[in-house]
């Protein structure tokens, strides 16, 4: 059967789903090497307060996997992304999984670049919730 016409993947603001902590899955190491200072990054789940939150400066849209399209799989993968003080991505974790779409969501996030969070005029590293929506319609 040919893939549905109009299948797309988008990014939308969305609050984390209830019970998101229960869906946490360990992730493989990031495709980028660790950097000096990464040991001082906030641990997963540690909240960092900031005057301003990270803002995406560069987004790479996710690619809709052919296998998911053919299987009519859609939904929103909720990611937690650790943004360094230089605006690069240090870590990505799946908080809400959609089997067949998680890897595509993660692959799309690694090259993102952010204006980092700021506290008292200085950049701070922090975790950010990012939903990645895959829709067949």
Secondary structure, DSSP 8 states (H G I E B T S, - for coil): ----TT-EEEEE-----TTGGGG-------SS---TTGGGS--TT-----SB--EEEE-------HHHHHTT--EEEEEEEEE-TTS-EEEEEEEE--TTTHHHHHHHHHT-EEE-EEETTEEE-EEEEEEEEEE--
